[in-house]
Amino acid sequence: MPSPARSRLRLPRGRAADAALASGLFLVVGLGTLRSLIGDREEPWAVTAANWVLIAVACGALYFSSRRPVAAASVAALATAVYYVTSAYDGPLLLAVVVALFLVAAAGRLHAAAVIAALCLIGTALGTFRGNGDVNQVALFMLTGWFVAMITLGGLRHSHLVRARENEERAAAQVRLRIARELHDVVGHHLSLINVQSTAALRRLTKDPAAGAEQAAEALGAVKEASREALRELRATLGVLREAGEAAPTAPAPGLDRIGELTDAAGAAGLAVTVHRTGHTGPLPVEADLTAYRIVQESLTNVARHARAARADIHLDGDGGRLTVTVTDDGRGPAADPARTGPPGSGITGMRERARALGGDLTAGPAPGGGFTVRATLPLARTTAGGAPRR
């Protein structure tokens, strides 16, 4: 027996929702305009065919409403105005304008929605005052009410979505803060205990190896239990961050010694990568080594996906106190992708946060001679929990 969650009707999303809206509206308007195809003729067939094209244009414009709401509403309003001027058959095509105004307001473009509505009302009013018998002053007043109501509802929808997004971000920040506190408590408590016990064991063995062996063994036993408990709590805490079905990592953390894997993968994608090393670039502290590897990895990924580049150069420059990682490409910038409708990615932001977590910094932007450059400076001193380097 299927569960209620699986049997629940799922509404379309994204472009499927846009297509469903445009198609459904065209069906409703078409049914309301069928009398132009049957019965006595009030206009030539050529004019009727042209007006049905206008109906298709006005309704089809809503397919682009989620990506270009103002442009879609403008096209729908213009096609609707031409239809009512040229057609001898009245119909419900005004629904396309009403729905388009709602979508513009729901996208947060209240001023644009008000301007489009005002232009539609001015055009209708001019036709009414010049003797158009299809729309009287009462109908014009009711049309104004419809426009105001749809813009208001759209604005409320936008406000609701903004509040929901803020609540989600606030909840995510609270979860991160709670996990950070738990990690701080687990690591701080158990490492402090390990430090105290190991120091005591070392002091006893130094003063009297024979007499202090038993006490040192007890202290090392406490160290063993504390480290075991710390690992268990860390696994439990970090398990919250893993996605369902994701296994715990068993391989060591990657570092710059595996940069060849990144260049080989980029080469397989058609990108020629050259690595230049100057100064002291290894071995590095684990945190800096991992961060440098991830920055190079993300940079090459961005180059391969978005830069339309043929080559990239990686410069690793270390002076013993810090490491500078520079990735430069000869790309021409991101190619236009009509299928891309989502928000831009957060790769550069993530790289910058990784660098700042070590007390370093990262800059990214167009290179002077063309292409794009990512440059990160990572201190090689041990870092505190707050990210500042500790000498």
Secondary structure as GFF3:
##gff-version 3
##sequence-region A 1 391
A	DSSP	alpha_helix	4	7	.	.	.	ID=ss1
A	DSSP	alpha_helix	15	32	.	.	.	ID=ss2
A	DSSP	three_ten_helix	34	36	.	.	.	ID=ss3
A	DSSP	alpha_helix	45	60	.	.	.	ID=ss4
A	DSSP	three_ten_helix	61	64	.	.	.	ID=ss5
A	DSSP	alpha_helix	69	86	.	.	.	ID=ss6
A	DSSP	alpha_helix	94	106	.	.	.	ID=ss7
A	DSSP	alpha_helix	110	129	.	.	.	ID=ss8
A	DSSP	alpha_helix	137	207	.	.	.	ID=ss9
A	DSSP	alpha_helix	213	238	.	.	.	ID=ss10
A	DSSP	three_ten_helix	256	258	.	.	.	ID=ss11
A	DSSP	alpha_helix	259	268	.	.	.	ID=ss12
A	DSSP	beta_strand	272	280	.	.	.	ID=ss13
A	DSSP	alpha_helix	286	302	.	.	.	ID=ss14
A	DSSP	pi_helix	303	307	.	.	.	ID=ss15
A	DSSP	beta_strand	311	319	.	.	.	ID=ss16
A	DSSP	beta_strand	322	329	.	.	.	ID=ss17
A	DSSP	alpha_helix	347	357	.	.	.	ID=ss18
A	DSSP	beta_strand	361	366	.	.	.	ID=ss19
A	DSSP	beta_strand	372	379	.	.	.	ID=ss20
###
